Amino acid sequence: MAASTELPLKAQLKFLGDRSGPRVYIPSKGGGDRTEHVGNYRNHEVEIHDARRERPAADLDREGFRLRAHKSEVPDFYDDEALQALYHAELTTLLERLTGCRRVDVFDDTRRSSSSAKQRALGSRDPAGIVHNDYTHASGEKRLLDFFADAPDVAQRLAQRRFAIINAWRPIGAPVVDHPLVLCDATTVKDDDLLPVERRGRDRIGELQVALFDPDQRWYYYPRMTRDEVLLFKTYDSATDGRARFTPHSSCKDPRAPADAPARESLETRCLVFY
């Protein structure tokens, strides 16, 4: 039985409560552990609108996200070799066609599951539990430099042009009935809504952004996404000309989902996109 998609979905999202105190994000490693959030966070009930109905023409440079039908030739998204051999090339072709970019470099694949049992069995991570954006003004550029650490001349050349980091998110199991990915329309996010936070990873110290709640923010999701769809959203853009640069996002428990809803299983692939 599927959850009703009568609009809007009302769900709890976790935001930074205020600007006080230290803020650290310690990501899960996968296999059943949990992401840690050091800081003062608060839940807010938010209306989350059906983007299929209300934002059919959503754009990466305006709202910060875009849904595409995208049937992959990958038979098993848990197969790392298939991702390297097939999927990354598929995403490169898709992004080149959609954005007109000159170059795409894929640098990360992260699988997540809302089932603790599947996390332990498959090494998946837990779904995102707070409203955040993956990069800041500083860490977006640092990610480029780190990726090309063995070729600093290439990094310096590419950094002279506009570049972005785009996440490609897709279900890799049953259609998503619960714990959907939810995104904030970038046109409704104020600069002061986002605060930098240290990201203390296993092998890298970085920086991301967490969000303060603002009732003017407008939230969206795509109900019942399938493995033949991919949701692209921008987490960094070096351009400062008014286009979307950051897209706050999270997951949420859908209170309308049936108790026997299948676990959400997803793959997010991060891509450096050069124009």
C-alpha positions as a printed Julia matrix, in Angstrom:
275×3 Matrix{Float64}:
  0.0    0.0     0.0
  1.44   3.4    -0.99
  1.36   6.58    1.05
 -1.14   9.18   -0.08
  0.37  12.13   -1.95
 -2.38  14.6    -1.09
 -0.61  17.93   -0.72
  1.14  19.27    1.11
  3.1   16.71    3.08
  3.6   17.99    6.62
  6.7   16.57    8.23
  9.33  17.32   10.85
 12.68  18.64    9.63
 15.65  19.27   11.92
 17.2   22.75   11.69
 19.95  24.5    13.61
 18.24  26.11   16.61
 20.41  29.24   16.87
 23.9   30.54   16.22
 25.32  29.77   19.67
 27.8   27.07   20.63
 30.14  24.82   18.64
 28.88  23.07   15.51
 30.41  19.82   14.22
 29.07  17.26   11.74
 30.56  13.75   12.08
 29.32  11.62    9.17
 28.49   7.96    9.59
 30.91   5.48    8.03
 28.22   2.98    7.05
 27.22  -0.43    8.3
 24.83   0.62   11.04
 26.49   3.56   12.8
 24.85   6.99   12.97
 25.84  10.49   11.89
 26.56  12.75   14.87
 25.41  16.37   14.98
 27.13  18.52   17.6
 25.13  21.69   18.12
 21.75  23.03   19.11
 19.15  21.6    16.71
 15.37  21.89   16.68
 12.56  20.18   14.8
 10.07  22.29   12.86
  6.96  21.07   11.1
  7.31  22.07    7.45
  4.94  21.89    4.5
  6.68  19.97    1.72
  5.1   20.43   -1.7
  4.81  17.97   -4.58
  7.37  19.17   -7.12
  5.92  16.9    -9.8
  2.8   19.08   -9.76
  4.12  22.46   -8.66
  7.64  22.62  -10.11
  7.63  20.54  -13.32
 10.11  22.99  -14.89
 12.45  23.26  -11.88
 15.94  24.29  -12.95
 19.4   23.74  -11.49
 20.29  27.42  -11.87
 17.02  28.7   -10.36
 15.52  26.37   -7.73
 18.77  24.38   -7.53
 17.29  21.01   -8.51
 15.87  19.11  -11.47
 14.29  15.69  -11.93
 14.98  13.59  -15.01
 13.78  10.24  -16.27
 17.01   8.24  -16.57
 17.06   4.51  -17.16
 20.48   3.12  -16.31
 22.13   0.02  -17.77
 23.55  -0.8   -14.33
 21.89  -4.05  -13.16
 22.98  -3.75   -9.52
 23.71  -0.38   -7.89
 25.53  -2.14   -5.07
 28.2   -3.26   -7.54
 31.1   -0.76   -7.34
 32.66  -2.05  -10.55
 29.41  -1.46  -12.46
 29.27   2.09  -11.16
 32.8    2.73  -12.39
 32.32   0.97  -15.72
 28.82   2.15  -16.63
 27.09   4.56  -14.31
 29.65   7.34  -14.12
 29.75   7.56  -17.91
 25.95   7.66  -18.02
 25.87  10.56  -15.58
 28.61  12.38  -17.46
 26.59  12.17  -20.67
 23.42  13.33  -18.88
 25.1   16.32  -17.23
 26.88  17.39  -20.39
 23.59  17.34  -22.25
 21.58  19.15  -19.58
 24.06  21.82  -18.52
 26.24  22.34  -21.59
 29.33  21.81  -19.44
 32.7   20.95  -20.94
 33.86  18.39  -18.41
 32.5   16.16  -15.62
 34.55  14.36  -12.95
 32.72  11.96  -10.63
 34.31  11.82   -7.18
 31.98  10.03   -4.76
 29.24   7.4    -4.52
 27.28   7.09   -1.27
 24.58   4.49   -0.65
 22.0    5.06    2.08
 19.18   3.05    3.59
 16.46   3.8     6.14
 16.74   0.18    7.36
 19.32  -0.48   10.07
 19.41  -4.13    9.0
 20.24  -3.2     5.41
 22.82  -0.7     6.57
 24.59  -3.46    8.48
 24.24  -6.03    5.69
 25.21  -3.78    2.79
 27.46  -1.19    4.41
 25.07   1.66    3.62
 24.91   4.92    5.52
 21.89   6.36    7.31
 19.68   8.96    5.55
 20.52  12.6     6.19
 18.95  13.7     9.46
 19.4   17.49    9.43
 18.8   20.27    6.93
 22.18  20.94    5.36
 24.11  21.69    2.19
 27.25  19.71    1.4
 29.64  22.62    0.72
 30.37  26.21    1.69
 31.98  29.03   -0.28
 35.4   27.81    0.87
 34.97  24.04    0.88
 33.57  23.87   -2.66
 36.83  25.24   -4.04
 38.86  23.1    -1.63
 37.08  20.0    -2.91
 38.29  20.82   -6.42
 41.86  21.32   -5.23
 41.79  18.09   -3.19
 40.44  16.07   -6.11
 43.31  17.24   -8.33
 45.94  17.11   -5.57
 48.23  15.07   -7.85
 47.8   17.57  -10.7
 47.82  21.07   -9.15
 48.38  22.71  -12.52
 45.14  21.15  -13.79
 43.34  22.3   -10.64
 44.53  25.86  -11.03
 43.51  25.94  -14.68
 40.05  24.54  -14.01
 39.51  26.86  -11.04
 39.79  29.84  -13.37
 36.48  28.88  -14.98
 33.03  28.5   -13.53
 32.49  25.09  -11.92
 29.79  23.47   -9.82
 29.24  20.39   -7.69
 26.06  18.54   -8.61
 24.66  15.57   -6.73
 22.78  12.86   -8.63
 20.34  11.07   -6.28
 18.33   8.02   -7.24
 16.44   5.18   -5.55
 18.14   1.8    -5.97
 15.43  -0.38   -4.46
 11.65  -0.15   -4.34
  9.87   3.13   -5.2
 10.35   5.61   -2.35
  7.29   5.72   -0.1
  8.96   6.92    3.12
 12.07   8.96    3.99
 12.08  10.9     0.69
 14.77  13.39   -0.22
 13.38  16.9     0.37
 14.88  20.08   -1.06
 14.51  23.79   -0.41
 13.88  26.08   -3.38
 17.13  28.06   -3.55
 15.23  31.23   -4.48
 13.65  31.17   -1.0
 16.92  30.77    0.93
 18.53  33.88    2.39
 22.29  34.13    2.85
 21.81  34.37    6.62
 19.85  31.09    6.67
 23.03  29.04    6.13
 25.89  28.71    8.62
 29.21  26.9     8.16
 29.91  23.75   10.19
 33.06  21.66   10.49
 32.67  18.27    8.79
 34.91  15.87   10.67
 35.24  12.87    8.36
 37.33   9.73    8.8
 40.11  10.93    6.49
 39.27  14.56    5.73
 38.3   17.68    7.65
 35.94  19.77    5.6
 33.09  22.21    5.95
 29.4   22.13    5.12
 26.41  24.34    5.83
 23.47  23.84    8.15
 20.26  25.85    7.98
 18.23  27.97   10.33
 14.47  27.68    9.95
 12.68  30.49    8.11
  8.94  30.31    7.37
  9.6   31.9     3.97
 11.57  28.85    2.83
  9.62  26.66    0.41
 10.21  22.91    0.42
  9.63  20.24   -2.26
  9.89  16.52   -2.87
  9.14  14.11   -5.71
  6.67  11.44   -4.51
  7.34   7.78   -5.26
 10.61   8.2    -7.1
 11.8    5.05   -8.86
 15.17   3.65   -9.89
 14.5    4.94  -13.42
 14.62   8.56  -12.22
 17.5   10.72  -11.07
 17.19  13.9    -9.02
 19.98  16.37   -9.7
 20.67  19.13   -7.2
 23.43  21.69   -6.9
 25.47  21.88   -3.72
 28.04  24.44   -4.94
 28.5   26.89   -7.78
 31.5   29.19   -8.13
 29.38  31.73  -10.05
 28.13  34.67   -7.97
 25.82  36.19  -10.58
 22.52  35.41   -8.87
 21.97  31.82   -9.97
 21.46  29.08   -7.36
 24.68  28.21   -5.56
 23.53  26.02   -2.65
 20.51  23.73   -2.19
 19.6   22.87    1.42
 18.2   19.36    1.67
 17.38  16.54    4.08
 15.23  13.45    4.4
 12.11  13.12    6.51
  9.75  10.59    7.97
  6.47  10.7     6.03
  3.73  10.38    8.67
  1.32   9.09    6.0
  3.53   6.14    5.02
  2.15   2.7     5.94
  3.91   0.71    8.62
  5.0   -1.89    6.06
  6.51   0.65    3.64
  9.73  -0.69    2.06
 13.01   0.72    3.28
 14.33   3.63    1.28
 17.51   2.65   -0.55
 19.33   5.33   -2.49
 22.58   6.21   -4.22
 23.95   9.73   -4.39
 26.82  10.43   -6.74
 28.74  13.69   -6.5
 30.13  15.29   -9.63
 32.46  18.19  -10.35
 31.03  19.99  -13.38
 33.18  22.42  -15.37
 31.83  25.04  -17.8
